[in-house]
């Protein structure tokens, strides 16, 4: 893709740097004019309004997702109706899970002579290379990815896209356990949809929600996101930030978009917005891919920091020209982007501020913080924040019920502790984004931490 205005290679455009400088200058002037407290008060009130609006919109989409027309496939197409299909599997230090991955890829219900599976392996990745069997299935080809920066998943996928021969292509991660019929379902969906529907997102679930408290919360979060929130976006035809795996594309449309941004560490969300800006659409498909939920805190923090850093990159890239973004997405799509991408990255950074202010209010009363709020804003914001967070807890419970994760419903009573971890990851992401050496660094998520059940008995429901 073009690495100019449309890439995260440059963090801030010239216009954004100028705007940031003007803002900093205005704040300095306010301090010199003894108006610093007024600016802080205005910022707190604005953040409160943003916070309430963000939670309100998310809850509206979650609880309004029941009427979403998720794409179902009543009858799978026969072999003679199936086109060439390419599966891209980026791998890096995945020797532990590679045997299981190959088993799940071999289980795909698709003719081998029409299936191209490209294993994208960094050329200096000795661990993965050592785990590769001597003889691969006929559909599998190992593609060496040249070393050198950026060492990212989207860079590997772009190399694979250049070699893809399929009419359609899909991304699977190393730990994925896709529905064996998923490719056939995707073909049926594409064949029955207009050409401007260029991508379908399968639902992601975790097969190990019961490993520990962290995996319960992670599984509930995915349940809310894929079973409720994305379906709400689909229902109202709003831009959908893609998940990182099980995205099925029309290959020609993907090439027309220039593939993935190799410098964006949440390349999937960015691609979903670029699809919407082109006037094309993403739909949600009724098919499941199971993944391994992170069961170790350090591993989870690295992964979540990368996701939030990528959301920040995506917001900055697409906001380089807000006017063009508004024209291409329309007002509804523009504001949806602000809250599904921008606010999603900002909220975990704002949360600690409001938690501290709430704690001060509850322990010392309104006097210590009354200078920051006018009385109506203080009480309205407090009520809205408490009610909004309670409704978010309820939404997580609803997601668990939707997925059949009944045993995790009680865990959601303490899900705010999980949000504390998200804030820690967000500040870590912000620090990395400000450091040139870490800005585009892809922190590897370690897989295979939990023994996987046999495919026949695997289910997250």
Secondary structure, DSSP 4 states (H G I P E B T S, - for coil): --SSTTSTTSSS-HHHHHHHHHHHHHHHHHHHTT-HHHHHHHHHHHHHHHHHHHHHHHHHHHHTGGG---B--SSPPPGGG---EEEEEEESS-HHHHHHHHHHHHT--S-GGGEEEEEEEETT-HHHHHHS-SS--TTEEEEEEPPSS---HHHHHHHHHHH---SEEEE--TT-EE-TTHHHHHHHHHHTS-TTEEEEEEEEEES-TTSSHHHHHHHHHHHHIIIIIHHHHHHTT---PPPSS-EEEEHHHHHHTTS--TT-TTHHHHHHHHHHHTT-EEEEEEEEEEEPPP-SHHHHHHHHHHHHHHHHHHHHHHTTTHHHHHHHHHHHHHHHHIIIIIHHHHHHHHHHHHHHHHHHHHHH-SGGGGGGS-HHHHHHHHHHHHHHHHHHHHHHHHHHHHHT-GGGTGGGGGHHHHHHHHHHHHHHHHHHHHSTTTTT--PPPP---SPPPPGGG----
